[in-house]
Amino acid sequence: MPSAHPSIPSIPSTPSIPAVSSSRCPSSFAWVPVVAALAALAAFALFPTGAQAQLAVTGIDPAGALPTEPVALFGAGFGQTPEALFCWVDTGSGGFPFEVEKATDQRIDALVGEVPAAATGAVTVWAGERYSLADRVVLSQGRLFSVSGTQVFVSGAGAVGPVFSAFGASPHTFGSVRVQGELRVDVDPIRPPAGGGPQMVRVTAVIETGSDSGNGSPGNLAQSPNRLALRAGGAAGPAWAATLTIEADAAPSTPEALAAGLAEAIQAQLGSLGLTARADGTEVVVGHTQGIRGGFVNLVSPVGP
C-alpha cells in the first residue's frame, strides 16, 4: 500500500565557492579579499565562535625578553595552526606583536616582534582568519607610494593573559600613542636612505574598535592589567590587525611630506575596513569610523644613514 506521505526529494547542497587569492596584478577579482575580510568582521562581531568559550591564556615563559627572543605562551583553545593566531602585548598607550612559530591546543611558541620602546603590558591572543589584500600605488606629495604584502588578521575570539615585559627596543622602530581615541605616530625620527633611492616603511596596525570607557592604562604593573574590566562600560566592535609595506619611489623631501604620503597610502589600502588616516605635521594620525578602544600602529624603517 503506498505511503500517505510521499518522500520529499533531497535538496542539492550549494556548491562551495573557490577561494580567490590576491595577485600583484590588478584584476576584476581584486575586491574579493576586501569583501571577505569585511564579511568576516561582521560575522565574528555578531556570531561568537565556539573557540571564544575555550580560548584562555594562563601563563608566559619567560615573563620578559628582548626583541627576537623566544617565548612560550600557555593556556587552552589555541588550535594547531600558527596562521590562525595573532599574539600581541597591550601596553595601554601602545603595544607590540609576537611572531607565532608553532602552536598546539595548550602552547604557543613565538618570538618577541619589533618593539618601539621597552614596555610592559598584558599578553593578548586572538584566534581568527587571515586575508590578503591586493597591492596598490598611490600618488602623493609628488611621489609614488606603493603598498604591498598586505595581510589582514580578523579576530574571532580573544583572551587576555598575564603581564609581559620587553626589555629593549628594536632598531628603526617607532610606535604610536593613543590620544582621545586616535593613534598618533611621529615620523620625524625616520631618516631617508643613505645615498638616496626608494624609502621603505613597514606598518603594523592592531585595531580594537568600539567606544572606550577607560584610558587604556595598564595601571599597577605588579598585577595583570585587565583591559576587559577597564572597558566594561564600552561597546566592543570588531578587532583586527594589518601588516603592510609602503615604499616611496624616492624619499619625500620633508618629514611632513613623508607623514602625508604614508597617511594617504594607509587610508587607501585600509579605508575599506573603516580605518582613517591623516597627517598632522610630522605625525600620522589613525582613527576608525567605529572608534578605537585599543591597539597600536608601529612603523619600521629598515634603512637609514
Secondary structure, DSSP 4 states (H G I P E B T S, - for coil): ---SSPPPPPPPPPPPPPP----SS--TTTTHHHHHHHHHHHHHHHS--THHHH-EEEEEESSEE-TT-EEEEEEE---S-GGGEEEEEE-SS-EEEEEEEEEETTEEEEEE---SS-EEEEEEEEEEEEEE---EEEEETTEEEEEEEEEEEEEEEEEEEEEEEE-S--TTEEE-EEETTEEEEE-TT--PPTTS--EEEEEEEEEEEE--SS------TTS---HHHHTTTSPEEEEEEEEEEEEESS--SSHHHHHHHHHHHHHHHHGGGTEEEEEETTEEEEEETT-EEEEEEEEE-----
